Amino acid sequence: MQVPPATYDKAMRRSDSDNWLAAMHKEINLMSEMNVYELVPLPTDRRAIGCRWVLEFKEDLKGGPAFKARLVAQGFSQVPGVDFGKTFAPVAKSASIRVLAAHATVNDWELDCFDARRVFLWGKLQEDVFMRQPPGFERLGPNGERLVAHLLSSLYRLKQAAYDWYELLCAVLTSLGFVRCEADYTVFIFDHLDSEGTWIICIIAWHINDGLAGANNHKFLDQTKSKIADRFGITDLGPVTKYLGVQFVRCQKTRQLWMHQEDYIVYLLQEHSMSQCNPVSLPMDPNFPFGRPTDVHPHIDDLDTEYRKLVGELLYLAMYTRPDIAHTIMCLAQNNSSPEPCHYTAAKHVLRYLAGTINLRTQYGGAGINPALHGFSDSDWASCPED
């Protein structure tokens, strides 16, 4: 597939410029429908921040290239206290996702996932933010004066975009009777009797625009998703099979759930050119955790960046489905400030271990419906009965 253009000007000089222009028009029309901004003269005491087009190819339903254009703000030019205030917004903790999945499995709940569409465009700005008009779509005022976009809603890459979206999310779920969990501010709980005297429990965890919901009542869960969709658009993905890159294999008859990240491990092995590596049986050598003093290590360009990136990728695995590498990653992370080639080699040793244990899954439920973590499995998940 071709490399997408980096800017509007470069897109207009390509042979497929008509496709890119159509994608930009679609984005502009969407923003007009959602009343994202209005055109006004720039106040004399204010400065307009910049914006740019992010253009990329995505795969359509037929497997061909689809042209996508997204207008993003250049938030790096925002001024604290003028263009933005609060910026922090929480995301779901990995422990919350695991607990919700385990609880739904053991109690035979519905477990669905969904994602919000155009997530940051729904949040309403509390500050006056002025932005230059989108490249290629500039318009003048009635007297020929220059206009800028006065943002009414959040826009991608604004510093406060995630915070405004989270505020809206809290307001919507609270209006539906959910209560925010104090242990994790992205988990919302509904725990009430309905009009028919049935006890309804529903737990929703949010990670930016990705939602995971478990409920003991299928009808209530469908109604909740419908009400959320009425407030902001969502794509209902049905029973969870993949969430935040974590894959789920579930057997409701035996109340078992297997979580794994096989696709992610394959990606890591390919990224680091280790798809054909020789596997090892331990994530770290207990006698020589960072290799022998006589070992010779290859030169790594920008070792600090490459090492921290790899440790971060492995940490993501340890947090969700591979606790067997948690201690090793902790040891590796202690060298983030000043890594040496031997540390990078030790990190790639973990990849060799993952290559040999790629079929391991974290299992919940089963074995007499034990609510605790059952352990790893590399065969039971494949032979579970069909629902």
N, C-alpha and C positions, 0 to 999 in steps of 0.2 A: 504494500500500500504506500502511496506517496506521503511525503512529509507535508503537513498542513502549513499554510503561510503564517508568518509570525505577526504581521500587521495588516491593517486594512489596505494600505498602498500596495503591498506585495500581493495581496489577494486579487486586487483589481488588475494586476499585470499578468495574471496567469490565464491559461486557456480555459480553466473551469471557473472563471470569475463570476459568470451568471449564477452558478450554484451557490457560491459564497454570498453573493448579494441577496439571493432569495432567502438564505438562512438568516441573514442580518435583518431583512424586512420582517421575517417571522418573529424574531426577538423583539424588534421595535413595536410591532403590533401587539404582542403579548404585554409589554410594559404599558402601552396605552390602555389596554383593557383593564389592567390591574391598577391603573392610576399611580404608577411608580414615581413619576415626576411631572412637574409643570414648567413651562418655559417662561422665564421672567428676566428683567434686566438685573445685572449684578449690582447689589448695594455697594456704595462707594467705600464702605469700611470693611468689606469682606473680600476674600480671595477664593476663586473657584479651584477645586481640586481637579485632577485629571481623570481620564478614563481611557480604556482601550478595549479592543475586541480580542477575545480568546477564541481562536478557530481550531477545530479539530474534526477528525473523522471518527465516526462511530459506525458500528455494524448494524445494518437494518435487518428486518425479519427474513430477508432472502439471502443474507450473508454478504451483501454488497456494501459499499461505502455510503454512509449518510453524512451529509454536511451539517455540522452543528456550529452555531455562533452564539457566544455569550458575552454580554457587555459587563465589564467589571470596573469597579472604581479603583483608582490608584490611592489606596488608603494610607500609603506611606507619607503622603503629603498633608494628611489631616493634622490639625493643631489641637492638642489636649485642652479641654475646657472651652473650646470654641466649636470645633466640629464633632467632638465626641466626649462622652463622660465615661460611664461604666462599660467595660468590654468583656468581663469574664463570664463565661457560660459553662456549666458543668457538662460532662458526658458520662454515659453509663459506665460503672465500674465492671471489670471483668468478673469479679466475685458475684455481683448482682445478676449478671447474665447466667452464670452457672447455677446459682441458687434457684432462680426462676425456672430454668430448664429442668432441674432435678425435682423441684416441688411439683411442677406440672406433670412430670412423668410418673412419679410415685402415686399421685392422687388422681391420675387419669384425666387430667384437664385438657382442654383444647390449647394448642400452642401455635399461634399464628404470627406472621411477620408482615410488615407493610412499610412503605416509605412515603414521606411527604414530598410532593412535587413543588418545584420552584420555592424551596424552603425559605430562603432569606428574603424573598420578595414580599412575604406576608407580614413581616414585622414592621410596625409603624415607628418612624424616627421621632425621638423626643427633642432633637436638636435641629437647628436650621443648617442644612448642608447644601452648598452650591457646587455644582459640577459642570465642567465643560461639556458641551453637547457631544453625542457619539460621533466619531470620525465618519465622514461620508454622509451624515444625516443632519448637518447644520442648517438651521433656519434663522432668518432675520426677523426682527420685529416689524410692525406696520410702517414705521418710519425709517426702516433700514438700520435700526440699532442692533447691536449684538446682544444675543440672549444666552442665558445659561440655564441649566437644568436645576430647579429647586426640588431636591429629593423629598418626597412625601413618605416613601417606604424605604426599607433597607435595600441595599444592593450588595452583590457579591464583592467581597474583599474590603468592605467598609469595616473599620475597626470594631464598631458596635453591632454589626450585623448579627453575630451569633447571640449576643445578649438580648437584642430585641426579639429575635425568634424564640428564645427560651421564655421570655416574659409572656409572649403570646401563647405559647404552649401551656404554660402553667395556668393562665387564665381560662383557656378552653377546657382543660381537664378538670379544673376546680369547678367550673360551671356544670360539668356532667356528674359531679358528686364524688370525684376522686380526691384523695388526700395525699399530699407529697410526703414521701418517706424521709425522715430526718437523718437516717444513716446514709442515704444516697439521694440527692436532690433530683435525680433523673428517673426515679422510680415512683410511680403513682398507684395508689391502692384504692379500690372500691370494695367495701365490706358492709353490705346492708341487706335487709329483708325487702323483697319486692312486694307488690300489691297482693300477690297470691300467697304470701307467707313463705316463699322459697328464699333460702339464704344464698345470696349471690356474692361471689368473690372474684375479683378481676385485678390482675397486676400488670401494669404496662411499664416497660423500661424503654427509655429513649436514648439514642446515641446520635445527636444532631438531627438528621432527618430519618433515621432508621428506627422503627418501633418493633418491639417484641412483646406480645401480649399473651398471658395465660389466664384462663377463666374456667370456672366449673360449670358454665352454662353457655352452650353454643349460640343460642338465640341472643342472649345478652351481648356476647362478644360481637356478633354481626351488627347488632343495633349500635353498639358503641363505635365501631369502625365507620358506620354510616353517618353518625352524628359528627365524628371528627372530620370526615370527608366534606360535610356540609360547611364547615368553618374554614378549612383549607384543603386543597386537593391532596389525595393520597392514592397510591397504587397498592391495592390489596394483593399480596403475594401468596395468601392462603397458608396452609400448614407449613411450618418452617422446615426448610431443607438446607438453607445457608443464610447465615446472619453475621455481618462484620467479618466475612472471610472464614468463619467457622462453619464446617459442614455438620449436618445433623442427620442421623439415621435412627428412626424411631419405630418401635413395635408396640402398639397400644394394647394388643392382646396380652402380652407378657409384661407390660408396663416397664419397658426397657428403652433406654436412650443411649446412643453412642455419639460422642462429639469428637471430631478430628479435624485436622488441617492438612490433609494430604496434598490438596492442590497447591497450598501455600508452600509446603516443603518442596514440591517439585519445582515451583517457581524459584525458590532460593537456590536450589541445586543448579538450575540452569543459569541463573544470574551470576553465580560465582564459578561457572564452568566446572561443575563437579557432578554432572549427571552420571558419569561413568566411573566415579571414584570407588575405591575399595572400602567397604563398610568396616566399622569397628564395633566392639560389643559394649563399650563404656563411653559416656560423653566426655570424660576426662581421665587421663592416666593418673591413678592415685599415687604412684611413685614419682612420676615426673610430670606434674600438672601443666607446666609450660615448656616441656621438652627437656632434653639433656643439654648440658652446657656445650657439648661438642656439635650439636645440630647446626646445620647451615640453612639460613632462611633467605628466600628471595627478596629482592628490593621491592617495596611497595610505594608507589607514588602517592603522596598525600595520605600517609599512614593514619594520622589522627582521624581524618574524616571517614576513611574506609572502615576502620576498626569500630568506631562508634556506631556507624550505620549497621554493620553486621551484628553487633551486640544488641542494638535496638530491635532488629528483625527477629533475633532469637528470643528476646525478652517477650515479644508478642506471643510467640508459641508457648513459652513457659507460663504465661498468665492465664491462658485459656484452656489448653488441652494437653500440655506436656510438662507436668510438674516434675518429671524425672530429670529434666535438665535445669531446674530452677537453681539448685546449689551451684552448678557449674557457671551459669550465667551471672550469679551473684559474685563469684570469684573473678570472672572476666571483667565485670563492670567496675570493679575496684581499680582497674588500670585505665579507665577512660581518660583520665587527665594527662597521662603520659605513656601511651602504649608503645611497646617495642615489637619488633617482628615476631618474636617468640609468642607474644600474646595473640597476635593475629593468626598465627599457625594453630594455636590452641582453639581459637574460635572456629576455624575451619575444620578442626577435629570434631567439633560438635555436629557439623554438617555431615561428616562421614558417619557419625553415629545415627543421625536422623535418616540417612539413606538406607541403613540396614534395619531400621525400626519404623519405616514409613507407614506400616499397616496397623500400628498401635492406635487404639481408640480409648478415650476416657468413657467409662460406662457408669450410668446411673440407673437405679431401679433393679428389678429382677431379684433373683436369689431370695425369694420370700418377701419381696417388696421392702428391702432395706432402704431407709431414706438416706443413708450415708453413701458416700462415694464407694462404688464397688471395686474399682481398680481398672487396670488396663486389660484390653482384650484385643486379640488379633484374628479371631476366628468366629466367635459367637455372633457378631454383628452380621456376618455374611449369610448365616443360616437362619436368621430370624424368620418366623412365619409371616406370610403376607397378611395385611389387615383386611 
